[in-house]
């Protein structure tokens, strides 16, 4: 039987909500001060804000034809994390999954409520670093969340192996 612990559910919900709100707030700010196609240099050409509307995946990958697929994947992931949250027993894994889900929710909001329309909306991207793709706060949290989750899984496996050796 799967061990159920509501220990991290509240924390995960708070992280998810905070990331989605932060993402949407930064997008609203950038939409109010940037003009598409006109970069705003912060640190020369290395770090700038550059507004674009992305129909594809994180870091401006993918294209218009796959918008519905990314919307579906994000929705399934967010719902899946909500369902799985009570079963998560490792704090690091909980934080990592919540960061990923918060980023997914931030971008999902764009896909559901921005032009060109429901389910096919384009994600607001505005962070441009060097020659790397343009991304947003949600994308950054998704990336960091994946790293946190993988590290937590690795550390959890090591703890389990140590416990097994002791017994």
Phi and psi in radians as a Rosetta constraint file:
Dihedral C 1 N 2 CA 2 C 2 CIRCULARHARMONIC -1.306 0.35
Dihedral N 2 CA 2 C 2 N 3 CIRCULARHARMONIC 2.308 0.35
Dihedral C 2 N 3 CA 3 C 3 CIRCULARHARMONIC -1.295 0.35
Dihedral N 3 CA 3 C 3 N 4 CIRCULARHARMONIC 2.220 0.35
Dihedral C 3 N 4 CA 4 C 4 CIRCULARHARMONIC -1.897 0.35
Dihedral N 4 CA 4 C 4 N 5 CIRCULARHARMONIC 2.195 0.35
Dihedral C 4 N 5 CA 5 C 5 CIRCULARHARMONIC -2.425 0.35
Dihedral N 5 CA 5 C 5 N 6 CIRCULARHARMONIC 2.105 0.35
Dihedral C 5 N 6 CA 6 C 6 CIRCULARHARMONIC -1.502 0.35
Dihedral N 6 CA 6 C 6 N 7 CIRCULARHARMONIC 0.253 0.35
Dihedral C 6 N 7 CA 7 C 7 CIRCULARHARMONIC -0.962 0.35
Dihedral N 7 CA 7 C 7 N 8 CIRCULARHARMONIC -0.709 0.35
Dihedral C 7 N 8 CA 8 C 8 CIRCULARHARMONIC -1.871 0.35
Dihedral N 8 CA 8 C 8 N 9 CIRCULARHARMONIC 0.028 0.35
Dihedral C 8 N 9 CA 9 C 9 CIRCULARHARMONIC -1.057 0.35
Dihedral N 9 CA 9 C 9 N 10 CIRCULARHARMONIC -0.838 0.35
Dihedral C 9 N 10 CA 10 C 10 CIRCULARHARMONIC -1.101 0.35
Dihedral N 10 CA 10 C 10 N 11 CIRCULARHARMONIC -0.763 0.35
Dihedral C 10 N 11 CA 11 C 11 CIRCULARHARMONIC -1.072 0.35
Dihedral N 11 CA 11 C 11 N 12 CIRCULARHARMONIC -0.779 0.35
Dihedral C 11 N 12 CA 12 C 12 CIRCULARHARMONIC -1.111 0.35
Dihedral N 12 CA 12 C 12 N 13 CIRCULARHARMONIC -0.754 0.35
Dihedral C 12 N 13 CA 13 C 13 CIRCULARHARMONIC -1.069 0.35
Dihedral N 13 CA 13 C 13 N 14 CIRCULARHARMONIC -0.716 0.35
Dihedral C 13 N 14 CA 14 C 14 CIRCULARHARMONIC -1.147 0.35
Dihedral N 14 CA 14 C 14 N 15 CIRCULARHARMONIC -0.742 0.35
Dihedral C 14 N 15 CA 15 C 15 CIRCULARHARMONIC -1.120 0.35
Dihedral N 15 CA 15 C 15 N 16 CIRCULARHARMONIC -0.810 0.35
Dihedral C 15 N 16 CA 16 C 16 CIRCULARHARMONIC -1.030 0.35
Dihedral N 16 CA 16 C 16 N 17 CIRCULARHARMONIC -0.856 0.35
Dihedral C 16 N 17 CA 17 C 17 CIRCULARHARMONIC -1.113 0.35
Dihedral N 17 CA 17 C 17 N 18 CIRCULARHARMONIC -0.769 0.35
Dihedral C 17 N 18 CA 18 C 18 CIRCULARHARMONIC -1.079 0.35
Dihedral N 18 CA 18 C 18 N 19 CIRCULARHARMONIC -0.735 0.35
Dihedral C 18 N 19 CA 19 C 19 CIRCULARHARMONIC -1.164 0.35
Dihedral N 19 CA 19 C 19 N 20 CIRCULARHARMONIC -0.770 0.35
Dihedral C 19 N 20 CA 20 C 20 CIRCULARHARMONIC -1.093 0.35
Dihedral N 20 CA 20 C 20 N 21 CIRCULARHARMONIC -0.724 0.35
Dihedral C 20 N 21 CA 21 C 21 CIRCULARHARMONIC -1.157 0.35
Dihedral N 21 CA 21 C 21 N 22 CIRCULARHARMONIC -0.798 0.35
Dihedral C 21 N 22 CA 22 C 22 CIRCULARHARMONIC -1.035 0.35
Dihedral N 22 CA 22 C 22 N 23 CIRCULARHARMONIC -0.770 0.35
Dihedral C 22 N 23 CA 23 C 23 CIRCULARHARMONIC -1.064 0.35
Dihedral N 23 CA 23 C 23 N 24 CIRCULARHARMONIC -0.846 0.35
Dihedral C 23 N 24 CA 24 C 24 CIRCULARHARMONIC -1.164 0.35
Dihedral N 24 CA 24 C 24 N 25 CIRCULARHARMONIC -0.619 0.35
Dihedral C 24 N 25 CA 25 C 25 CIRCULARHARMONIC -1.160 0.35
Dihedral N 25 CA 25 C 25 N 26 CIRCULARHARMONIC -0.741 0.35
Dihedral C 25 N 26 CA 26 C 26 CIRCULARHARMONIC -1.178 0.35
Dihedral N 26 CA 26 C 26 N 27 CIRCULARHARMONIC -0.627 0.35
Dihedral C 26 N 27 CA 27 C 27 CIRCULARHARMONIC -1.145 0.35
Dihedral N 27 CA 27 C 27 N 28 CIRCULARHARMONIC -0.752 0.35
Dihedral C 27 N 28 CA 28 C 28 CIRCULARHARMONIC -1.077 0.35
Dihedral N 28 CA 28 C 28 N 29 CIRCULARHARMONIC -0.743 0.35
Dihedral C 28 N 29 CA 29 C 29 CIRCULARHARMONIC -1.074 0.35
Dihedral N 29 CA 29 C 29 N 30 CIRCULARHARMONIC -0.847 0.35
Dihedral C 29 N 30 CA 30 C 30 CIRCULARHARMONIC -1.144 0.35
Dihedral N 30 CA 30 C 30 N 31 CIRCULARHARMONIC -0.621 0.35
Dihedral C 30 N 31 CA 31 C 31 CIRCULARHARMONIC -1.125 0.35
Dihedral N 31 CA 31 C 31 N 32 CIRCULARHARMONIC -0.509 0.35
Dihedral C 31 N 32 CA 32 C 32 CIRCULARHARMONIC -1.437 0.35
Dihedral N 32 CA 32 C 32 N 33 CIRCULARHARMONIC -0.379 0.35
Dihedral C 32 N 33 CA 33 C 33 CIRCULARHARMONIC -2.001 0.35
Dihedral N 33 CA 33 C 33 N 34 CIRCULARHARMONIC -0.267 0.35
Dihedral C 33 N 34 CA 34 C 34 CIRCULARHARMONIC -1.853 0.35
Dihedral N 34 CA 34 C 34 N 35 CIRCULARHARMONIC 2.681 0.35
Dihedral C 34 N 35 CA 35 C 35 CIRCULARHARMONIC -1.987 0.35
Dihedral N 35 CA 35 C 35 N 36 CIRCULARHARMONIC 2.268 0.35
Dihedral C 35 N 36 CA 36 C 36 CIRCULARHARMONIC -0.925 0.35
Dihedral N 36 CA 36 C 36 N 37 CIRCULARHARMONIC 2.354 0.35
Dihedral C 36 N 37 CA 37 C 37 CIRCULARHARMONIC 1.505 0.35
Dihedral N 37 CA 37 C 37 N 38 CIRCULARHARMONIC -0.088 0.35
Dihedral C 37 N 38 CA 38 C 38 CIRCULARHARMONIC -2.012 0.35
Dihedral N 38 CA 38 C 38 N 39 CIRCULARHARMONIC 1.836 0.35
Dihedral C 38 N 39 CA 39 C 39 CIRCULARHARMONIC -1.212 0.35
Dihedral N 39 CA 39 C 39 N 40 CIRCULARHARMONIC 2.568 0.35
Dihedral C 39 N 40 CA 40 C 40 CIRCULARHARMONIC -2.002 0.35
Dihedral N 40 CA 40 C 40 N 41 CIRCULARHARMONIC 1.851 0.35
Dihedral C 40 N 41 CA 41 C 41 CIRCULARHARMONIC -1.235 0.35
Dihedral N 41 CA 41 C 41 N 42 CIRCULARHARMONIC 2.340 0.35
Dihedral C 41 N 42 CA 42 C 42 CIRCULARHARMONIC -1.899 0.35
Dihedral N 42 CA 42 C 42 N 43 CIRCULARHARMONIC -0.875 0.35
Dihedral C 42 N 43 CA 43 C 43 CIRCULARHARMONIC -2.252 0.35
Dihedral N 43 CA 43 C 43 N 44 CIRCULARHARMONIC 1.429 0.35
Dihedral C 43 N 44 CA 44 C 44 CIRCULARHARMONIC 0.949 0.35
Dihedral N 44 CA 44 C 44 N 45 CIRCULARHARMONIC -2.449 0.35
Dihedral C 44 N 45 CA 45 C 45 CIRCULARHARMONIC -1.544 0.35
Dihedral N 45 CA 45 C 45 N 46 CIRCULARHARMONIC -0.072 0.35
Dihedral C 45 N 46 CA 46 C 46 CIRCULARHARMONIC -1.354 0.35
Dihedral N 46 CA 46 C 46 N 47 CIRCULARHARMONIC -0.728 0.35
Dihedral C 46 N 47 CA 47 C 47 CIRCULARHARMONIC -2.295 0.35
Dihedral N 47 CA 47 C 47 N 48 CIRCULARHARMONIC 2.108 0.35
Dihedral C 47 N 48 CA 48 C 48 CIRCULARHARMONIC -2.593 0.35
Dihedral N 48 CA 48 C 48 N 49 CIRCULARHARMONIC 2.848 0.35
Dihedral C 48 N 49 CA 49 C 49 CIRCULARHARMONIC -1.749 0.35
Dihedral N 49 CA 49 C 49 N 50 CIRCULARHARMONIC 2.299 0.35
Dihedral C 49 N 50 CA 50 C 50 CIRCULARHARMONIC -2.526 0.35
Dihedral N 50 CA 50 C 50 N 51 CIRCULARHARMONIC 1.898 0.35
Dihedral C 50 N 51 CA 51 C 51 CIRCULARHARMONIC -1.381 0.35
Dihedral N 51 CA 51 C 51 N 52 CIRCULARHARMONIC 2.237 0.35
Dihedral C 51 N 52 CA 52 C 52 CIRCULARHARMONIC -2.585 0.35
Dihedral N 52 CA 52 C 52 N 53 CIRCULARHARMONIC 2.815 0.35
Dihedral C 52 N 53 CA 53 C 53 CIRCULARHARMONIC -1.970 0.35
Dihedral N 53 CA 53 C 53 N 54 CIRCULARHARMONIC 2.006 0.35
Dihedral C 53 N 54 CA 54 C 54 CIRCULARHARMONIC -1.796 0.35
Dihedral N 54 CA 54 C 54 N 55 CIRCULARHARMONIC 2.033 0.35
Dihedral C 54 N 55 CA 55 C 55 CIRCULARHARMONIC -1.427 0.35
Dihedral N 55 CA 55 C 55 N 56 CIRCULARHARMONIC -0.203 0.35
Dihedral C 55 N 56 CA 56 C 56 CIRCULARHARMONIC -1.729 0.35
Dihedral N 56 CA 56 C 56 N 57 CIRCULARHARMONIC -2.613 0.35
Dihedral C 56 N 57 CA 57 C 57 CIRCULARHARMONIC -1.537 0.35
Dihedral N 57 CA 57 C 57 N 58 CIRCULARHARMONIC -3.047 0.35
Dihedral C 57 N 58 CA 58 C 58 CIRCULARHARMONIC -0.964 0.35
Dihedral N 58 CA 58 C 58 N 59 CIRCULARHARMONIC 2.604 0.35
Dihedral C 58 N 59 CA 59 C 59 CIRCULARHARMONIC 1.059 0.35
Dihedral N 59 CA 59 C 59 N 60 CIRCULARHARMONIC 0.584 0.35
Dihedral C 59 N 60 CA 60 C 60 CIRCULARHARMONIC 1.119 0.35
Dihedral N 60 CA 60 C 60 N 61 CIRCULARHARMONIC 0.453 0.35
Dihedral C 60 N 61 CA 61 C 61 CIRCULARHARMONIC -1.612 0.35
Dihedral N 61 CA 61 C 61 N 62 CIRCULARHARMONIC 2.639 0.35
Dihedral C 61 N 62 CA 62 C 62 CIRCULARHARMONIC 1.591 0.35
Dihedral N 62 CA 62 C 62 N 63 CIRCULARHARMONIC 3.130 0.35
Dihedral C 62 N 63 CA 63 C 63 CIRCULARHARMONIC -2.464 0.35
Dihedral N 63 CA 63 C 63 N 64 CIRCULARHARMONIC -3.045 0.35
Dihedral C 63 N 64 CA 64 C 64 CIRCULARHARMONIC -0.967 0.35
Dihedral N 64 CA 64 C 64 N 65 CIRCULARHARMONIC -0.665 0.35
Dihedral C 64 N 65 CA 65 C 65 CIRCULARHARMONIC -1.178 0.35
Dihedral N 65 CA 65 C 65 N 66 CIRCULARHARMONIC -0.269 0.35
Dihedral C 65 N 66 CA 66 C 66 CIRCULARHARMONIC -1.903 0.35
Dihedral N 66 CA 66 C 66 N 67 CIRCULARHARMONIC 0.132 0.35
Dihedral C 66 N 67 CA 67 C 67 CIRCULARHARMONIC -0.973 0.35
Dihedral N 67 CA 67 C 67 N 68 CIRCULARHARMONIC -0.811 0.35
Dihedral C 67 N 68 CA 68 C 68 CIRCULARHARMONIC -1.049 0.35
Dihedral N 68 CA 68 C 68 N 69 CIRCULARHARMONIC -0.607 0.35
Dihedral C 68 N 69 CA 69 C 69 CIRCULARHARMONIC -1.197 0.35
Dihedral N 69 CA 69 C 69 N 70 CIRCULARHARMONIC -0.774 0.35
Dihedral C 69 N 70 CA 70 C 70 CIRCULARHARMONIC -1.139 0.35
Dihedral N 70 CA 70 C 70 N 71 CIRCULARHARMONIC -0.657 0.35
Dihedral C 70 N 71 CA 71 C 71 CIRCULARHARMONIC -1.053 0.35
Dihedral N 71 CA 71 C 71 N 72 CIRCULARHARMONIC -0.820 0.35
Dihedral C 71 N 72 CA 72 C 72 CIRCULARHARMONIC -1.102 0.35
Dihedral N 72 CA 72 C 72 N 73 CIRCULARHARMONIC -0.792 0.35
Dihedral C 72 N 73 CA 73 C 73 CIRCULARHARMONIC -1.071 0.35
Dihedral N 73 CA 73 C 73 N 74 CIRCULARHARMONIC -0.773 0.35
Dihedral C 73 N 74 CA 74 C 74 CIRCULARHARMONIC -1.116 0.35
Dihedral N 74 CA 74 C 74 N 75 CIRCULARHARMONIC -0.748 0.35
Dihedral C 74 N 75 CA 75 C 75 CIRCULARHARMONIC -1.098 0.35
Dihedral N 75 CA 75 C 75 N 76 CIRCULARHARMONIC -0.811 0.35
Dihedral C 75 N 76 CA 76 C 76 CIRCULARHARMONIC -1.076 0.35
Dihedral N 76 CA 76 C 76 N 77 CIRCULARHARMONIC -0.705 0.35
Dihedral C 76 N 77 CA 77 C 77 CIRCULARHARMONIC -1.138 0.35
Dihedral N 77 CA 77 C 77 N 78 CIRCULARHARMONIC -0.827 0.35
Dihedral C 77 N 78 CA 78 C 78 CIRCULARHARMONIC -1.071 0.35
Dihedral N 78 CA 78 C 78 N 79 CIRCULARHARMONIC -0.784 0.35
Dihedral C 78 N 79 CA 79 C 79 CIRCULARHARMONIC -1.142 0.35
Dihedral N 79 CA 79 C 79 N 80 CIRCULARHARMONIC -0.713 0.35
Dihedral C 79 N 80 CA 80 C 80 CIRCULARHARMONIC -1.067 0.35
Dihedral N 80 CA 80 C 80 N 81 CIRCULARHARMONIC -0.733 0.35
Dihedral C 80 N 81 CA 81 C 81 CIRCULARHARMONIC -1.142 0.35
Dihedral N 81 CA 81 C 81 N 82 CIRCULARHARMONIC -0.709 0.35
Dihedral C 81 N 82 CA 82 C 82 CIRCULARHARMONIC -1.075 0.35
Dihedral N 82 CA 82 C 82 N 83 CIRCULARHARMONIC -0.680 0.35
Dihedral C 82 N 83 CA 83 C 83 CIRCULARHARMONIC -1.249 0.35
Dihedral N 83 CA 83 C 83 N 84 CIRCULARHARMONIC -0.685 0.35
Dihedral C 83 N 84 CA 84 C 84 CIRCULARHARMONIC -1.382 0.35
Dihedral N 84 CA 84 C 84 N 85 CIRCULARHARMONIC -0.384 0.35
Dihedral C 84 N 85 CA 85 C 85 CIRCULARHARMONIC -0.864 0.35
Dihedral N 85 CA 85 C 85 N 86 CIRCULARHARMONIC -0.767 0.35
Dihedral C 85 N 86 CA 86 C 86 CIRCULARHARMONIC -1.147 0.35
Dihedral N 86 CA 86 C 86 N 87 CIRCULARHARMONIC -0.287 0.35
Dihedral C 86 N 87 CA 87 C 87 CIRCULARHARMONIC -1.663 0.35
Dihedral N 87 CA 87 C 87 N 88 CIRCULARHARMONIC -0.096 0.35
Dihedral C 87 N 88 CA 88 C 88 CIRCULARHARMONIC -1.419 0.35
Dihedral N 88 CA 88 C 88 N 89 CIRCULARHARMONIC 2.184 0.35
Dihedral C 88 N 89 CA 89 C 89 CIRCULARHARMONIC -1.965 0.35
Dihedral N 89 CA 89 C 89 N 90 CIRCULARHARMONIC -0.027 0.35
Dihedral C 89 N 90 CA 90 C 90 CIRCULARHARMONIC -1.970 0.35
Dihedral N 90 CA 90 C 90 N 91 CIRCULARHARMONIC 2.189 0.35
Dihedral C 90 N 91 CA 91 C 91 CIRCULARHARMONIC -1.056 0.35
Dihedral N 91 CA 91 C 91 N 92 CIRCULARHARMONIC -0.778 0.35
Dihedral C 91 N 92 CA 92 C 92 CIRCULARHARMONIC -1.086 0.35
Dihedral N 92 CA 92 C 92 N 93 CIRCULARHARMONIC -0.748 0.35
Dihedral C 92 N 93 CA 93 C 93 CIRCULARHARMONIC -1.136 0.35
Dihedral N 93 CA 93 C 93 N 94 CIRCULARHARMONIC -0.668 0.35
Dihedral C 93 N 94 CA 94 C 94 CIRCULARHARMONIC -1.085 0.35
Dihedral N 94 CA 94 C 94 N 95 CIRCULARHARMONIC -0.793 0.35
Dihedral C 94 N 95 CA 95 C 95 CIRCULARHARMONIC -1.121 0.35
Dihedral N 95 CA 95 C 95 N 96 CIRCULARHARMONIC -0.812 0.35
Dihedral C 95 N 96 CA 96 C 96 CIRCULARHARMONIC -1.043 0.35
Dihedral N 96 CA 96 C 96 N 97 CIRCULARHARMONIC -0.837 0.35
Dihedral C 96 N 97 CA 97 C 97 CIRCULARHARMONIC -1.115 0.35
Dihedral N 97 CA 97 C 97 N 98 CIRCULARHARMONIC -0.674 0.35
Dihedral C 97 N 98 CA 98 C 98 CIRCULARHARMONIC -1.150 0.35
Dihedral N 98 CA 98 C 98 N 99 CIRCULARHARMONIC -0.660 0.35
Dihedral C 98 N 99 CA 99 C 99 CIRCULARHARMONIC -1.122 0.35
Dihedral N 99 CA 99 C 99 N 100 CIRCULARHARMONIC -0.752 0.35
Dihedral C 99 N 100 CA 100 C 100 CIRCULARHARMONIC -1.122 0.35
Dihedral N 100 CA 100 C 100 N 101 CIRCULARHARMONIC -0.811 0.35
Dihedral C 100 N 101 CA 101 C 101 CIRCULARHARMONIC -1.143 0.35
Dihedral N 101 CA 101 C 101 N 102 CIRCULARHARMONIC -0.656 0.35
Dihedral C 101 N 102 CA 102 C 102 CIRCULARHARMONIC -1.103 0.35
Dihedral N 102 CA 102 C 102 N 103 CIRCULARHARMONIC -0.753 0.35
Dihedral C 102 N 103 CA 103 C 103 CIRCULARHARMONIC -1.131 0.35
Dihedral N 103 CA 103 C 103 N 104 CIRCULARHARMONIC -0.746 0.35
Dihedral C 103 N 104 CA 104 C 104 CIRCULARHARMONIC -1.077 0.35
Dihedral N 104 CA 104 C 104 N 105 CIRCULARHARMONIC -0.718 0.35
Dihedral C 104 N 105 CA 105 C 105 CIRCULARHARMONIC -1.137 0.35
Dihedral N 105 CA 105 C 105 N 106 CIRCULARHARMONIC -0.726 0.35
Dihedral C 105 N 106 CA 106 C 106 CIRCULARHARMONIC -1.013 0.35
Dihedral N 106 CA 106 C 106 N 107 CIRCULARHARMONIC -0.801 0.35
Dihedral C 106 N 107 CA 107 C 107 CIRCULARHARMONIC -1.268 0.35
Dihedral N 107 CA 107 C 107 N 108 CIRCULARHARMONIC -0.571 0.35
Dihedral C 107 N 108 CA 108 C 108 CIRCULARHARMONIC -1.095 0.35
Dihedral N 108 CA 108 C 108 N 109 CIRCULARHARMONIC -0.688 0.35
Dihedral C 108 N 109 CA 109 C 109 CIRCULARHARMONIC -1.006 0.35
Dihedral N 109 CA 109 C 109 N 110 CIRCULARHARMONIC -0.757 0.35
Dihedral C 109 N 110 CA 110 C 110 CIRCULARHARMONIC -1.053 0.35
Dihedral N 110 CA 110 C 110 N 111 CIRCULARHARMONIC -0.818 0.35
Dihedral C 110 N 111 CA 111 C 111 CIRCULARHARMONIC -1.127 0.35
Dihedral N 111 CA 111 C 111 N 112 CIRCULARHARMONIC -0.515 0.35
Dihedral C 111 N 112 CA 112 C 112 CIRCULARHARMONIC -1.493 0.35
Dihedral N 112 CA 112 C 112 N 113 CIRCULARHARMONIC -0.556 0.35
Dihedral C 112 N 113 CA 113 C 113 CIRCULARHARMONIC -2.123 0.35
Dihedral N 113 CA 113 C 113 N 114 CIRCULARHARMONIC 0.014 0.35
Dihedral C 113 N 114 CA 114 C 114 CIRCULARHARMONIC -1.817 0.35
Dihedral N 114 CA 114 C 114 N 115 CIRCULARHARMONIC 2.918 0.35
Dihedral C 114 N 115 CA 115 C 115 CIRCULARHARMONIC -1.109 0.35
Dihedral N 115 CA 115 C 115 N 116 CIRCULARHARMONIC 2.575 0.35
Dihedral C 115 N 116 CA 116 C 116 CIRCULARHARMONIC -1.527 0.35
Dihedral N 116 CA 116 C 116 N 117 CIRCULARHARMONIC -0.006 0.35
Dihedral C 116 N 117 CA 117 C 117 CIRCULARHARMONIC 2.749 0.35
Dihedral N 117 CA 117 C 117 N 118 CIRCULARHARMONIC 2.990 0.35
Dihedral C 117 N 118 CA 118 C 118 CIRCULARHARMONIC -0.897 0.35
Dihedral N 118 CA 118 C 118 N 119 CIRCULARHARMONIC 2.286 0.35
Dihedral C 118 N 119 CA 119 C 119 CIRCULARHARMONIC 1.357 0.35
Dihedral N 119 CA 119 C 119 N 120 CIRCULARHARMONIC -0.309 0.35
Dihedral C 119 N 120 CA 120 C 120 CIRCULARHARMONIC -2.088 0.35
Dihedral N 120 CA 120 C 120 N 121 CIRCULARHARMONIC 0.230 0.35
Dihedral C 120 N 121 CA 121 C 121 CIRCULARHARMONIC -1.101 0.35
Dihedral N 121 CA 121 C 121 N 122 CIRCULARHARMONIC 2.666 0.35
Dihedral C 121 N 122 CA 122 C 122 CIRCULARHARMONIC -1.662 0.35
Dihedral N 122 CA 122 C 122 N 123 CIRCULARHARMONIC 2.452 0.35
Dihedral C 122 N 123 CA 123 C 123 CIRCULARHARMONIC -1.407 0.35
Dihedral N 123 CA 123 C 123 N 124 CIRCULARHARMONIC 2.400 0.35
Dihedral C 123 N 124 CA 124 C 124 CIRCULARHARMONIC -1.420 0.35
Dihedral N 124 CA 124 C 124 N 125 CIRCULARHARMONIC 2.076 0.35
Dihedral C 124 N 125 CA 125 C 125 CIRCULARHARMONIC -2.015 0.35
Dihedral N 125 CA 125 C 125 N 126 CIRCULARHARMONIC 2.548 0.35
Dihedral C 125 N 126 CA 126 C 126 CIRCULARHARMONIC -2.707 0.35
Dihedral N 126 CA 126 C 126 N 127 CIRCULARHARMONIC -0.116 0.35
Dihedral C 126 N 127 CA 127 C 127 CIRCULARHARMONIC -1.692 0.35
Dihedral N 127 CA 127 C 127 N 128 CIRCULARHARMONIC 2.146 0.35
Dihedral C 127 N 128 CA 128 C 128 CIRCULARHARMONIC -2.186 0.35
Dihedral N 128 CA 128 C 128 N 129 CIRCULARHARMONIC 2.041 0.35
Dihedral C 128 N 129 CA 129 C 129 CIRCULARHARMONIC -2.076 0.35
Dihedral N 129 CA 129 C 129 N 130 CIRCULARHARMONIC 2.034 0.35
Dihedral C 129 N 130 CA 130 C 130 CIRCULARHARMONIC 0.971 0.35
Dihedral N 130 CA 130 C 130 N 131 CIRCULARHARMONIC -2.363 0.35
Dihedral C 130 N 131 CA 131 C 131 CIRCULARHARMONIC -1.685 0.35
Dihedral N 131 CA 131 C 131 N 132 CIRCULARHARMONIC 0.160 0.35
Dihedral C 131 N 132 CA 132 C 132 CIRCULARHARMONIC -1.277 0.35
Dihedral N 132 CA 132 C 132 N 133 CIRCULARHARMONIC 2.830 0.35
Dihedral C 132 N 133 CA 133 C 133 CIRCULARHARMONIC -1.062 0.35
Dihedral N 133 CA 133 C 133 N 134 CIRCULARHARMONIC 2.800 0.35
Dihedral C 133 N 134 CA 134 C 134 CIRCULARHARMONIC -1.514 0.35
Dihedral N 134 CA 134 C 134 N 135 CIRCULARHARMONIC 2.386 0.35
Dihedral C 134 N 135 CA 135 C 135 CIRCULARHARMONIC -2.492 0.35
Dihedral N 135 CA 135 C 135 N 136 CIRCULARHARMONIC -3.010 0.35
Dihedral C 135 N 136 CA 136 C 136 CIRCULARHARMONIC -2.380 0.35
Dihedral N 136 CA 136 C 136 N 137 CIRCULARHARMONIC -3.099 0.35
Dihedral C 136 N 137 CA 137 C 137 CIRCULARHARMONIC -1.083 0.35
Dihedral N 137 CA 137 C 137 N 138 CIRCULARHARMONIC -0.713 0.35
Dihedral C 137 N 138 CA 138 C 138 CIRCULARHARMONIC -1.038 0.35
Dihedral N 138 CA 138 C 138 N 139 CIRCULARHARMONIC -0.800 0.35
Dihedral C 138 N 139 CA 139 C 139 CIRCULARHARMONIC -1.044 0.35
Dihedral N 139 CA 139 C 139 N 140 CIRCULARHARMONIC -0.713 0.35
Dihedral C 139 N 140 CA 140 C 140 CIRCULARHARMONIC -1.103 0.35
Dihedral N 140 CA 140 C 140 N 141 CIRCULARHARMONIC -0.762 0.35
Dihedral C 140 N 141 CA 141 C 141 CIRCULARHARMONIC -1.170 0.35
Dihedral N 141 CA 141 C 141 N 142 CIRCULARHARMONIC -0.641 0.35
Dihedral C 141 N 142 CA 142 C 142 CIRCULARHARMONIC -1.055 0.35
Dihedral N 142 CA 142 C 142 N 143 CIRCULARHARMONIC -0.823 0.35
Dihedral C 142 N 143 CA 143 C 143 CIRCULARHARMONIC -1.097 0.35
Dihedral N 143 CA 143 C 143 N 144 CIRCULARHARMONIC -0.862 0.35
Dihedral C 143 N 144 CA 144 C 144 CIRCULARHARMONIC -1.127 0.35
Dihedral N 144 CA 144 C 144 N 145 CIRCULARHARMONIC -0.666 0.35
Dihedral C 144 N 145 CA 145 C 145 CIRCULARHARMONIC -1.070 0.35
Dihedral N 145 CA 145 C 145 N 146 CIRCULARHARMONIC -0.687 0.35
Dihedral C 145 N 146 CA 146 C 146 CIRCULARHARMONIC -1.089 0.35
Dihedral N 146 CA 146 C 146 N 147 CIRCULARHARMONIC -0.771 0.35
Dihedral C 146 N 147 CA 147 C 147 CIRCULARHARMONIC -1.098 0.35
Dihedral N 147 CA 147 C 147 N 148 CIRCULARHARMONIC -0.811 0.35
Dihedral C 147 N 148 CA 148 C 148 CIRCULARHARMONIC -1.045 0.35
Dihedral N 148 CA 148 C 148 N 149 CIRCULARHARMONIC -0.784 0.35
Dihedral C 148 N 149 CA 149 C 149 CIRCULARHARMONIC -1.096 0.35
Dihedral N 149 CA 149 C 149 N 150 CIRCULARHARMONIC -0.801 0.35
Dihedral C 149 N 150 CA 150 C 150 CIRCULARHARMONIC -1.114 0.35
Dihedral N 150 CA 150 C 150 N 151 CIRCULARHARMONIC -0.783 0.35
Dihedral C 150 N 151 CA 151 C 151 CIRCULARHARMONIC -1.060 0.35
Dihedral N 151 CA 151 C 151 N 152 CIRCULARHARMONIC -0.739 0.35
Dihedral C 151 N 152 CA 152 C 152 CIRCULARHARMONIC -1.111 0.35
Dihedral N 152 CA 152 C 152 N 153 CIRCULARHARMONIC -0.698 0.35
Dihedral C 152 N 153 CA 153 C 153 CIRCULARHARMONIC -1.103 0.35
Dihedral N 153 CA 153 C 153 N 154 CIRCULARHARMONIC -0.783 0.35
Dihedral C 153 N 154 CA 154 C 154 CIRCULARHARMONIC -1.056 0.35
Dihedral N 154 CA 154 C 154 N 155 CIRCULARHARMONIC -0.824 0.35
Dihedral C 154 N 155 CA 155 C 155 CIRCULARHARMONIC -1.155 0.35
Dihedral N 155 CA 155 C 155 N 156 CIRCULARHARMONIC -0.643 0.35
Dihedral C 155 N 156 CA 156 C 156 CIRCULARHARMONIC -1.124 0.35
Dihedral N 156 CA 156 C 156 N 157 CIRCULARHARMONIC -0.729 0.35
Dihedral C 156 N 157 CA 157 C 157 CIRCULARHARMONIC -1.097 0.35
Dihedral N 157 CA 157 C 157 N 158 CIRCULARHARMONIC -0.698 0.35
Dihedral C 157 N 158 CA 158 C 158 CIRCULARHARMONIC -1.141 0.35
Dihedral N 158 CA 158 C 158 N 159 CIRCULARHARMONIC -0.705 0.35
Dihedral C 158 N 159 CA 159 C 159 CIRCULARHARMONIC -1.104 0.35
Dihedral N 159 CA 159 C 159 N 160 CIRCULARHARMONIC -0.748 0.35
Dihedral C 159 N 160 CA 160 C 160 CIRCULARHARMONIC -1.094 0.35
Dihedral N 160 CA 160 C 160 N 161 CIRCULARHARMONIC -0.748 0.35
Dihedral C 160 N 161 CA 161 C 161 CIRCULARHARMONIC -1.111 0.35
Dihedral N 161 CA 161 C 161 N 162 CIRCULARHARMONIC -0.694 0.35
Dihedral C 161 N 162 CA 162 C 162 CIRCULARHARMONIC -1.132 0.35
Dihedral N 162 CA 162 C 162 N 163 CIRCULARHARMONIC -0.726 0.35
Dihedral C 162 N 163 CA 163 C 163 CIRCULARHARMONIC -1.115 0.35
Dihedral N 163 CA 163 C 163 N 164 CIRCULARHARMONIC -0.686 0.35
Dihedral C 163 N 164 CA 164 C 164 CIRCULARHARMONIC -1.155 0.35
Dihedral N 164 CA 164 C 164 N 165 CIRCULARHARMONIC -0.672 0.35
Dihedral C 164 N 165 CA 165 C 165 CIRCULARHARMONIC -1.179 0.35
Dihedral N 165 CA 165 C 165 N 166 CIRCULARHARMONIC -0.597 0.35
Dihedral C 165 N 166 CA 166 C 166 CIRCULARHARMONIC -1.254 0.35
Dihedral N 166 CA 166 C 166 N 167 CIRCULARHARMONIC -0.501 0.35
